[in-house]
Amino acid sequence: MTTMKQNSEEINVFWGKDAFLKGIMTSEGIFRLDGKVEGEINHRGTLIIGETALIKGKVEATTLILSGILEGEAIAKERMEIHAGGKLFGTIFTPVFVIQDGGVFEGNCKMGARSGNGSNLDGEGKGVSRDSRS
C-alpha cells in the first residue's frame, strides 16, 4: 500500500493558515488547505488538509489527505488518508481508508464500492487499513 505524495509544484490552489471561510467552497485540481473553513467543501481532485487546518462541516473530494483537524462528514470518492497528527471526528464515506501511526479517527465509517450518490457507499465497516509508513 502506498501513500500519495504530492509535489508542491503541482498544487493548483493554496489556502494559507491565516485564511478563513464560512460558506460553501467548490474547487478542482490539487488543493492544499492550511486555513480554517466552516461550511462545505466540494472538491474534484486531491484535497490536502494541512497541519494547521481546521475544518468544521462537510468535505467531499476525490482523494482526501488529512494532516489537520476535520469535524463533520468526509466523503472521499477514491481514497481517504489520515496522516500523523491528522484528526477526524465524524463520519467517513470512502472505498479506501488509511490511518498512519499518530492519526486519530473517532466516528463512523462506511467503506465499499460506490453506488448512487457520493455518500451512499455499499458495505458498512469493512475493515480499516492501517499503514505505519511515513
Buried (B, 14 or more C-beta within 10 A) or exposed (E): EEEEEEEEEEBEBBBEBEEEBEEEBEBBEBBBBBBBBBBBBBBBBBBBBBBBBBBBBBBBBBBBBBBBBBBBBBBBBEBBBBBBBBBBEBBBBBBEBBBBEBBBBEEEBBBBEBEEEEEEBEEEEEEEEEBEEE
